[in-house]
Amino acid sequence: MHIYNSNHYSSTMKQIINDCLISAKENPFVLHYIIVDDPKYYEEIFLKQTKALFNIEIMTLSTFYQKLLQRYHQDFKQKTNLENILEIMQLNKEDPSSLFHHSLNHVLMAKEILEIFKNFYLYSLKETDKDLPRLSQDKIKTLFHLYQQFDQKHFLVHDLILSLIDEKCHDRYYFLTNQNKFSKNQEIIQKLDQYGHVFLYQDNQENKMDDYTGYVTNHLFDSLQEKSTFLHPYQLLKASTIQEEVKQVVFDINTLLSNHTLRDFAIYYPNDDYYRHLCRILDQFGFAYNKKETLVNKTFQTVMMLLRYVLSHNEEDLLDALSSYQLQGFQDFQYVSYLKNKYKSQGFIDDKAYYTLKEAVLKIQGANLTTYSFSLKTFIEASFNKSEEVYAFLSSIDLSGSETLSLKEYMNLLEEMFSPKTHFIKENYDSIYLLNYNQPYSELLGIQYIYCLGLNETIVPKEFKNTHLLLNQEALAINYPTTYDDLKEHQNDLKHLFSSHHEKIVLSYALRDLNGGDLVISSIIKKLTKLVEIPVFKKHALIHQALKENYYLCGNQDEDLLVLNHQLLTYKQTHHQVLPLQIDYQHNPLSASKLEVYNQCPYKYYLQYILKVDQINDSKIQSNEIGTLVHYVLEKNYFYFNNNQAKSFDHLKEDIHLCVQKYLNEHFQKKYALPKNQFFLKLVEDDLYNTILVLSKQMQRGLFELSVCEERVYDQIQDIELKGFIDRVDLYQNYLKVIDYKSSNKELNLDLARLGFNMQMLIYLEMLSKNKSYDKGAVLYFNTRKRMLKSDVSILEKQYPENFFKLYKMDGYSVDETYLEIDHDMEQESSVIQVKLKKDGSPYNNAKIISHDELNTLLQEITLHIQGLYQQMISGDIRIYPTRSDNPTIDMHINPCRFCHYKAICNYDIFYNEDHQIELGGKNEER
């Protein structure tokens, strides 16, 4: 046996390949078997050195074993993974003393145990008597007990092959695979060497290369920190994001292509996320590369969605299954989209065909492998559109077994049977090589430039967690492989990569991942910078037609995209602004809310009230629906807080409930019956109970009496017709008090009212006062939402009810002649309105009290503002022109964009659209 032992992978492999080719030429009638993990790459590597592989065969270890069996005319019937998993499950369930008898998921547990059994077999491991914690001893004992009961006869093929090898195996064998570490494989290799010639590669000896590759490979993972003077091709790329990292690399390849071909470049990527993003950018540039193709069984995917629905009753899983268009009656794209939109808008689907399908899906039930498979087959035969793939799937799931299974375990078994299979396709000889860090073939393939992506901690090098069924301490006791072994193998793979000679090696890392999370620079880069001085990669400006976004942002244009270029020109010329409304639209009659919306943003008013663009419906009950319900209940139960009419509140909860149910019946929507909405409605009933108790208490403290609920008001200011509704009107002598119920906190800011905000109740007070010839007394807001009492006293101490009622104070302003009549029992601080009194009985300056003259002046200013808004309306102004303020406190109250439903239509552009800036008390620009 000849052993090539060096950690310098590239030079050692070159020597092995060269020796093999010489031997093949000198011994033309002797077969040379090359056993590797990536046969396709090695075929390409060999064919770069010779024109034909006449007596050289390159294959994986499993293919080589099949060839040996064929040589001896043996047919080994190996059990499938599914059969092994079912057997282990049965062993676990039949033995109550087994440590794994009560596993939450027997399939997943069996899969992990099967992997342990494979290593028991391949490493020829035996039970240990070493001193370990009791639980660890029991675990190891249980595993070996199960292993002894497990049918190993048809498990793995190694013992049979070992018994067959004789003088017929006189060929030359080159074992260059990572699987040489297994004891069973080593036994076969040693026996082959008795009759033939075996050549083995090992990487546990330091190399003697006198250049940067030898120095880095020897010291990449040791403690040496001495900088060398070797010349090297390393460059360091630091990117702000993974997206930029990938673009910089692909752009660099593009700039070098004038003097090179695509096959001169290789990109090493660490994971699937990098691969997908890399493919997207390469496709934009139109570069050929070795593509990874994943073969997915579409029928299996649809079945798994259906079973997930049976398991969770989550309607979205069933709708996802419909989107496969494999189910009978659901092949029309528009019909499926209609069903999805219906579910999104109302939370359920009242469609007969859909309901029938749902009933059929829920009948997929079983107790074991036989009954689940039969039930699933029955459904597929009745409900799936027939195709070759469907028929193949049906034959595959014709399974039998009496072991008790949960639906989740049955799904895990199906996943084991139909797991996606991935293979690489090299469509073009001249293409970029995309390699993972386990494929260090770049020098062997004659590549000149390589780019190592993702050199961030936990990405490269990987993070290995001690979370397997056998923990490291237990594994070490029986010489089972640990995470330390996995890490060492990973480090060796990285050493193999760094043994490669290239014209340029770019080492790149990012500061942010694809989701914006922070990333840390890899320990590999930190170590390399201690071994050699690495220059910084010169970044590119990333201006190229393939990267359309960056290309256009930098002021360039692709002349072939005529429509896009015309639209962009129009966009720039109009500053992303809409033209004035050309039609003579009748805005009257106007409500205060309409005026405030227009004041916020003319374009929002245009969409909401002229085009009447509805927001996307949601199955959850909306805040405006809750508000309407609250107003209805308060109107119907006004007698509980009207002038002390209610002598008892014993039936209040029942009356509220009946009132809510009556409203829901009169305004019936199916979504109201959804459990989430029923729960929310129950909370609303509780809030209303507290609200009515508080309203009654507040009425008792004042002299005002309830006059009317839901009062309609109407007035005309020149050409402007105004209308609206007042939730509640109270009356004392000749004074009016108007109250607006709100389901959230509402503050009346008089300065904002002068600018056209918070003016609704002030306008309605003026209109009612004018129509009824009453004096203006107060304008107030009552928040119906339930309050939580915060207290500094001990939980054992009694709380005063007054502290609770104070939380329900109304906001708004009272005229200086009426505030004492609103809270007649007020001493130092009102429990009803925002007023505190000094010792002399006069209110503090911050009390929300206004004089008649101040109120009238304010109303005149509001009237002028309304007239200005109306003139702007009839001029056709519907600009994207939101009202904003540089003062965050003000902006929070007036900013229309924060929760706007029309963002997707408006697409406000900070570079083109302007804001209508306002300041309190300052000189504000005219619209």
N, C-alpha and C positions, 0 to 999 in steps of 0.2 A: 504493500500500500504506500502510495506516495502522497504526502501531505504538504500542501502549499499553505504555510501559516504566516499571515501578515495582516495587520490592520489597514494596510494601504491597498484598499480594494481594487482600484482602477488598474494600477500597475500589475498587481497579482493576477487579475482576470486576463489582462492582455497576455501575460506570460502563459497562463493555462490555455488560452485560445490558440496562441502560436504553437505551443507544444502539441496540442491536439491536432492541428492542421498538418504539422510535420509528420506526426504518427499516422494520420489517416492517409497521407501520401505514400509513406513508406510501407504501410500495411493495407493495401487496397481491398483485401478480402476479409478484413476484420472490422466488425461493426463498432462504432464509437458512440456510446450513449451519453448524451449531455442532459443531466437531470437538473432542472432549474425551476424557479417559481413563475417566471414570465417567458414562456417559450417564444412568443411572437417577437419580443424585443431581441432575444438572443439569436433568433434566426436572422434578423436584420443585421445584428452585430457580426455574425459569422460571414454573411454574404457581402459585407464590406471588405472582407479579407480573402474570400475565395469566390469563384464563379458558380460553383455547384456544391451541394452537400451529398456527395455520392454515397459514402459509407458513414455519414454522420447523421444521427437522429437526435433531435432536440425535443424534450417532452417534460411534463410534470412528473412528480414522483408517483402519483396515482395512475397515470397513463403507463408509466414504466412497469408498475406492478401488474397491470392488466396484460401487458405484453408478455411478462414472465408466465402468467397463468395460461395464456394462449400457447406459449411454447410447449407447455406440458399438457396441453389439452384439458385444462381444468376450468370448471365453471363454478366460481364461488358465489353462492347466493347470499349476499349481505343484506341484513335487515335495514329497512329505511329508518330515518330519524323518527318518523311518526310511530312506527312499530316499537322502537326502543322507548319512546316517551310513554306510550300506552302501557308497556310492560312495567316500567318504573312506577307509574301511577298505581297500577294494580298492586305491586309489591308494598307500596306505602299504605294503601288503604286496607289491605288485608292484615297488616300487622299493627294492632293497636299500640304496641310498645315502641313502635318506630318514632323517633324524634320528629319526623316530618308527617306523621299521620294526620295532624290537624292543620295542615297548611291552608292558608287562605285561598291560594290558587294552585291546585295540584299540577296543572300543566306547566306553569312557569317554574315551579319547583323541580319538576321532572326534567325540564330542559337544562337547568343548572346542574342537576345531579348527573345527567348524561354527559355533560362536558367534563365533569370530574372523573367519571368512569373511563372516558377516553384517555385521560392523562394517567389514571391508574394503570391502564393497559399499556400505553405507549412507553411509560417510564418504568414499568414493571415494579410498581410500588407495593410495599407490605405494611401491615398494621404496626403501630409503634407501642412501646410500653413506657415511653418517656413521661416524666411528671408534667402534667398540664392541669389547668383548672377543670373542675368536674364537668362543666357543660361542654368544654372542648373535647374531653375524653369521650363523653357520650356521643358527641357529633361524629367523631372519627370512627368510633366503634359501630355506630349505626350505618355509616356510609360503607364500611368494609363488609358489614353483614349483608346489606342490600346487594353489594357488588358480587358477593359469593353466590347469592341466589339468582342473580341476573344471568340470562342466557348469553354466554360469551362465545358460543360455538359459531354463531353467524353474526358476530359483532364486527370484528376487524380481521383483515386478511393476512396479517403479518406472519402468524404462526404457520399457516399453510405454505406460504411462499418459502419460509425458512426451511421447511421439511423437503421442499422440491428441489432446491438448488443443488446442482451436481456439475459434472464435467462439461455439460452442454453450455454452461455459462462461462465460456472462455473469452468473452469479448472485453472491451475496454470501457470502463464506467467512470464518468466524471460527475461526482456529486457536489453541485454548487448551490444546493437549496438550503434554506433556513431550517428544514426539518431534520437535518442530520443530528440535532440535539437529542432526539428521542431514542431511548434504549433499544426499542424494537427495531428501529431503522438501523441502528449501529450494529445489531446482531446480523442483520441481512447483509450490510455492507462488508462486514468481516468475513462472512461465508462466501460472498461473491469474490472477495480477494483471494480466497483459497484456489479458485479455479480460473479466474481472469485477472485483470489488472484494474485496480481501483485507484482513482485520483480524488483527493478530498480537499475542500477548501475550509480553512479555519481562520479566525480573525482575532486571536487572543495574544498575538505577539507583536511588539512594537516594530515599526519599519525603520529602515536606515536611509530613506530618501533624503537627499541633502538639498531640499528646496522648501517653499512655503507649504506645499501639500503635506510633506512628511512632518514638518514641525507642528502644523495645526492638528493633524490627525493624532499625533502622539500626545498632545497636551491639551486638547479641547476640553476634556473633562477631569483633568488633574488640578493640582493646586499651584502649578507654575504660573508666574506672572511676569516673566522676563520678556521684554520686547525684542523681536528678532530684526535683522536687517535684510531679510530675504525680500526680493522684489515679488510683488503679488498683484493680481488683477481685481482685488476686492474694492467695491464702492458701497457706501452706506446711504440708503434712501429712507428718510423719515417723512411719512405722509400724515396729513391731518386725519384722514379717514381711510378705511379700506377701499372705498370707491376711488379716491385719488391715487392710492397705492397701485391699484390695478391699471388705471388710466395712464399713469406715468410709465409703467412698464411696457404696456402695449404701444404707447406713443414712441418710446425709445426704440422699440423694434422697428416701427414704421420709418423712423429717421435713418436707420442703418440699412434698410432694405435695398437702397440704390446700389450697394456694392456686395450684397449677400443674398442668399436664398432663405426661404422660410425654415428649411431644415437645419440651418445654422443656429437656430434658437431653441431653447428649452425653458419652460417656466415650471418651477416646482410650487405646488399648491398644497396647503395643509388639510383642507376639509371640503365638504360639499358646498358650503356657503361661498367659499372662495371660488370653487370651480364654476358654480352657476354664474356668479358675477363676471368672472373671467371670460366665460363663453359669450355672454351678452356683449361685452366690449369687443371681443375678437370678431364676432359676427357683424358688428357695426362697421368695423374696418374691412370686412370681407376677407379675413385671413383664414386659410385652411389650417386645421389642427386635428389631432386624434380625439374624436368625440366619444364620450361615454354614453352608451345607450342603455336605458333601463327598460327591460321588458316587463310590462305590468299586465296582469290579467284583468281586463275591464269588468268582466262578469263577477270576479271575486270582489273587486272594489265595491260594486253595487250591492252585492250580497252583504258585505260587512256594514255598509250604511244602514241597510234594512235591519240587520241584527242589532246594531247599536240603538236603533229606534225601539225595537222590542225590549231592549235592556233598560233604556232610560226614559222612553216615551217623549223624547225631545223631538218635536215636530220638524225641526231644522234638519235632522238626520234623514228623515223620510223625504223631505224636499230635495236634499242633496242627491238622494237615490233617483228621484225623478229626473234630475238634470243629466243623468247618464243616457236618457232616451232609450233605455233598453226594455222598459216595461210597457206592456201592451196598453194602448189607449193614451199613452203619455209621450208620444214621439214628436208632437208639435211644439216647437220652441215658444211660440207666442202663448200657447195654452199653459205651458209650465211656468213661464214668466208671470202670467196672470195669477196663477195660484200662489206663487211666491210673494207677489206684491199684496195679494189679498191677506195673506198671513201676516205680513209685516204691518199692514195698516190696521187690522182688527184683532189679530192674535188667534184666529181660528179660520178654518176654511169650510164653508157650507156648500160643498160641491159633491154631488152624488157619486160620481166616478171615483173621486179622491177618497170619499168615505168608505166605499166598497173595498178599495185597495187597502186602506188602513185596517179594516177588519180582517182581511185576508193575511196581512203581514203579521198581525198580532196572534194569529193561529199557529205561527211557527214556534212550536214548543217541543219539549222532549225531556227525557230523564237520563238517557245515556247516548252513546255514540250512534247506536242503531236508530233510536226514535228521533233524535235530532236530524240525522241525515235523511231519514224518510220524510219527515215533515218539511224540511227545506227543499228536497227534490220535488215534492208534491206542489209546493208553491211555485217553484221555478217553471215546472212544466205547464202550469196553468196561467202564469202571469208574465213570463218573459217572452220577448220576441226571439224566435228561434234563429240560431246561427251556428256555425261550426264551433265557435268558441264556447257557446252555451252548452252544446251537446258534449263537448270535451269536459267541461266543468261538471256536468251531471254525472258522467262516468267516473270522474275523479272522486266525487263525494259519496260514492256507493260504498259506505263503510259500515262495519258492524263491530259492536263491542258492548258488553253488559255493564262495564264500570259506570258508576253514577257520575254524571257530569253536570256542572252548572252551565248556563248559557255562556257566561264569560269564558269558562274553560274550553267550551266547544269552539268559540271564536279564536282562542289562542291556538288551538289545533289547526284550524283553517289557515291561520297566519303562517304556521310552520310549513304547511303544505304548499302554499301559494306565495311565499315570500318573493319580492321582486328580484330578478336576476339581471346583473349588470355586466356588460362587456364593452370593450373599446373598439372603435372602428377607425382605421386610418384610411381615409378616402383618397388621399393624394400622396404621392411620394414626396413632393415638395410641400411639407406642412410643418407647422410648429409642433414641438413635442410638449405635451402637458403631462407632467410626471408628478406622482406623489413622493413623499420623502422616504418611502420604502423601495423606490426604484432609482438607485443611484447609477444610471447607465449613461449619463450625458457624455463623459469622455469616450466611452466605448463606442458610442454612436457617432463620434466625430463632430460633436456640437461645439461651436466656438463661444457662444454667449449664453449664460444661464442667469435666471432671475429667481431668487429664493424668496417667496412671499410668506407673509404671516409670521415673521420671527418675533412673536410676542409670547410672553410667559403664559403657560397653560395651553398655548396653541402649538408652538414649536419652541422648546420641547413640550411634549404632551404632559398632562397631569394624570397620574395613576393613583386611584383611590383604593384603599384597603377595605373594600365593601363586598367582596365576594363571599360565597357561602363558607368557604374555607378561608379564614383570616390568616395573615402572614405568620403569626406565631404557631398556628396549627399546621400550616403548610410546611414550615421549616422542620417541624417534628417528624414528618414522614417524607422529607425530600421532595415535596410537591412544589411546582413553580409558584413563586410569589410575585407581588407587584415590583419587588426589587429586580427580579429577573426580567420582567417586562420592560422596566426602565433601562436596564443594561442593554437589552436587545434594541430598544429604540435609540439609545446613544450610539450603538455600533452602526445602525443604519445611517445616522447623521455623520459619523466618522467616514463611512464609505462615500458619502456625497462629497465631503470636504477633501477627499483624496484625489479629486478630479482636477486636471489641468485645463484651463480655459483662457481665452483672450480677455474675457470680462465676466466678473461674477458680481451681480448686484444683490446685496443683502438688504431686504426691505422690511419695515414694520410700520404699523399705523398707531395713532394715538386714540382713535375711536373705532368701535366696531360698526356693523351695518345698522344697528339700532341706536347708535349714539352713545353707547356705554364706554367707559374708560378702559383703555388697554395699557399694559405695562411692557416695556421693552424686554426682549428675551435675554436670559442669562447667557445664551450663546453669543449674542452680539457683545455683551459686556466682557465676556472672556476673550473674544477675538480682538477687541480693541486693546486688551492688555498684552496680547501676543504679537500683534502687528499694528502699524499705524495705518488707519483706513481713511482714505479721502471721502469727502461727501459727494454723493451723486448730484450732478447738475440737473435740476428740474427743468421740465419743458413747460411752455406756456399753454399747452393743451388746446391749441387753436387748430382744428382740423374739421373738414366736412363730415367725417364719420361721427364726431362728437357734436351733433347738431346744436345742443343746448349751449355749450361753451362757444361754439363757432358763431352763433347768432348773437349771443350776449356781448361778444367782442366787436360787433358791428359788421360782420361778414355776412354774405348771402350765397346760398347755393342756387345758381342761375336756373337749374332744372326744376326747381320747386316754384313754379309760377304762381299758383294759387296762394300758397303760403306767403310768398313775398308780397303779393298784392294786399293780402289781409293785414300783414304787418305794417305796410305803408299807410293803409287806412287807419290802423290802430294808432300810429304815431301822429298822423295829421289831426285826428279828432281828440288826441290825448285821452283815449279810452273814455269818451264821453258821449252820452246820448243826445240826439237832436231834440229841439223843443217839440212838444205835442202839437200836431197840425190840425187835429179835429177840434171842434167846439164842444168840449165835454162839459156836461152839466154837473157841477160839484155840489150844488145845493140839494137838499138841506145838509148842513155840516154838523158834526158832533165835535165836542172838545177833543175826544181821542183822535179823530181824523186830523184835526188841526195840529195836535202835538206830534203825530207821526210825520206830517209834512214838515213841521218845524225841525224834526230830527234829521230827515233826509227826504228830499223830493222824490228820489227814485224808489225808495221804499214805499212811499205813498202810492206811486204809480203802479207798482206791482201788486200791492195789497188791496187797493180800493178801486182802481180803474181796470187793470187786467184781471183782478180777483184771482191771483195765483195762490192756490192753497199750499200750505206746507205739507210735507209728507206725513200722512197719518201714522199714528203709532197705536199699538194695541193697549198701551198703558193709558189710563184715564188722565186727561190733560188738565192743567191748572185752570184754564178758562171754564172747563166743564165743572170742575169742583166749585169754582166761584159762582157759577149760575145756580148750582144745587144749593149752596150755602144761602144765597139770596132768597131762593124759593122757600127754604125751611124757615128762615127768620121771618119772612113775610107771613107765612101761614101760622106761626106760633108767636105772633107779636103780643098777644094778650098776656103772656107770661111776664113781659117786662113793660106793660102799658099801665102806668098810673096805679100801680099796686093792685091790679085786678086779680092776680093769681094769689090765692090763699095757701096753696100747697103745690109742691113740685114733685109729688109722688109719682105722677104719671108722665113726667116730662120725657124721660128716656124712651118710653113706649111711644109717645106722640111723635118724637123726633124720628124714630125708626119707621113708623107708619108713613110719615111724611116723605121720608127718603124713598121708601119702596113705591109710594104713589108716583113720585117724580120719575123714578126709573121706569115704571110701567108706562107712563105717559110719553116718555122720551126714550123708548126702548132701543137699545143697541146690544147686540150679542156680546160685545166685549165686556159689558158690565158684569157678565156672569163669570168672567175669568177669575180664578182664585186670587191672583195678585191684586185685581181691582176690588174684589169683595173684601179683602183684608184692608185695603186703603180706605174703602167706604166706611168700614167699621171704625177706623181711626177718626174719620171726619165726623161720624156721629158722636164720638166721645168729645171731640173739640167743640161741637155745637152745644152739647150739654153744658160744658163750662162756660161757653160764650153767653148763653141765655141767662145762666145764673149771675154772671158778672153784669150783663146789661140791666137786669132787674135791680141789682144792688146799686148801679150807677143812677138809675132813674129815681130810686128812693132818696138819694142824697141831694137831688136838685128839685127845682120848682117847675122845670119844663115838663110838658106832657106830650106824649106821642100824638101827632096829628094824622100822619098818613105814611104808608110804605109804598115804594115804587111810584113816586110822583113824576109824571111826565111834564117837561117844561119846553117851551118854545118861544123864540123871540126873533126879531129881525133887526139887523144893524145895516142900514142902507141896503145894498144888494145881497147881503149875506143872511141866509136863513140858518138859524141855530136851533138844534133840538137835543134832547137828552133825557135821562132818567136819574132821579135822586133816590137812593136806597131808602132813606128815612128822613122825615121832616118832623121836628119837635117844635112846639109853640109855647111861649110864655108871654102873656099880655100881647104886645104887638111885635114881639121879637121872634125871628126865625132862627132855628138851629138846624143845619143840614149835616147829615152823617153819611159817610160812604164806607161800606164794609169792604175790607181788603183781606186776602188770604195770606198776606206777607206784610212785613213792616213798611210803612209808607210815611215819609216825612214831608210836611208842607214847608217848602223853602220859598219865601216871598221874593227873594232876589231872582230865583229861577223863574218864578211866575211872571215877573216883568219881562223875561226873555222868551216867554211862550211855553214854559214847562210848568207842570204842577198847577195848571190854571183851571182844570176841569171843574172842581167844586166851587171855586171862586166865581166862575162864569155862571154856574147853575144857581148859586145863591143870589147873584145879581138879577138873573132872569126871573126867579121865583118872587123875589122881593118886589120887582117891577110889576109882575102880573097880578100878585095878590095885594099889593099896596101895604106890605109889611116892612118893618125895619129889619136890617141885617143884624143878627145876634152872634152867630158862630158858624165856622166851617171846620168840620172834624173828620178824622179818619179813625176807624176802629179795626184793629187787627184781630181776626177771628182765630188765628193759630194758637194752639195750646202752648202755655208757658211752663217753664221749669223753674221752680223756686230755688235760688241759691242762697245759702245761709251760713253764717259763721257760728251759729249756736250749736250745741251738742245735739246729737240725734235723740237723746233722751229728754231734751227740753221741749216744751210746748211751743208751737209756732202760732203766731197771731194771724187770723184770717186776713186782717188788713194788709199784711205783707204780700199776700197772694194777689189781692185785688189791685194793688198798686202796679203790678206787672202789666195790667190790662189798660193802663192809662191811654186815653185817646190823644192822638197828635192833631195839630191844627191850631187855629187861632180863634180866640173869643174877643168880641168887642168889649171895651173897657167898662161898659155898662151892664154886662150880662154874666161875667165869669163867676160872680158869687151866687147867681141864680142857677148856674149849671151844677155847682157843688156847694150847696147851702150849708153843709156841715163842715166845710173846710176850716181847719184851725191854722196850722203852720204850712202844711203841704197838701195839695189836692190829690185824692186818689182817682180822680176822673180825668182831669186835664193837666197840661204841663204848666202848672202855676205853683209858686212858692211865695209865702208872705213873710214880710219882715215883722219885727216885734210890734211896730206901730200899725200893723194891719195892711200896709201898702205892699203891692207886689214887687218882687225883685226885678231888676232891669232885664234879666234873661227870660222872664215869664212870657209865654206866648199869648200876649194881649195886644190888641191893635185898636186905635181910636177910629171913630166914624170917618173923620177927615182923611186919615192915612189909608183906610180901606177904600174910600171913594177915589182917591188919587191913584191908588194901585189899580183899581178896576178901569180907570180911564187909560192908563198906560197899556193894560192888557188889551183893551178895545182897539187902540191904535195899532198894536202888534198884530192883532187878528186881521185888521183891514189890510195891513202890509202883506201878510201871508196870502190873503185872498187875491190880491192884485197879482202876486207872483204865480198863484195857481192858474188864474184865467189867462195869464200870458203864455201858458204851455210849458213852463219851466219844470222839467222832470229830471234834472241833473243828478248824477252820482255826487252828492255834496253833503256828506254827514257833518252834523254839528259836533264839534269837539272842544276840549279845553286843555290847556297845558297844566292846569291845576288838577292833580289826580282825584281829589275829593269831588270836584265838580264833574269831571269827566265820567266818573263812576255812575253818576245819576243821569247823564244826558247821552252818553255814547250809544248810538243805535246799532253799532256793529258787533257788540259783545255777544249778544244772543240772537243775532238776526238770522231768520230762516232763509234769506235770499242771498247768502254769501256765494253760493255756487253759480247764481245768475249774474250777480253784480261783478264779482272778481275784482274788487277794489285793488288798484295798482298804486302803490306808494310813490312810484316814480312819475306818474302822470296825473292821477286824481288829486284834487285838493280838498282840504277840510274847511268848513265854516267855523272859524275860531271865535269863541266868545269868552268873556271874563265877567265876573260879577262886579257890578258897580263901575266898570270901565266903559270906554267908548268902543262899541262893537261894530264890526263891519256890516254893511247892509247886504242882504242877499241879492 
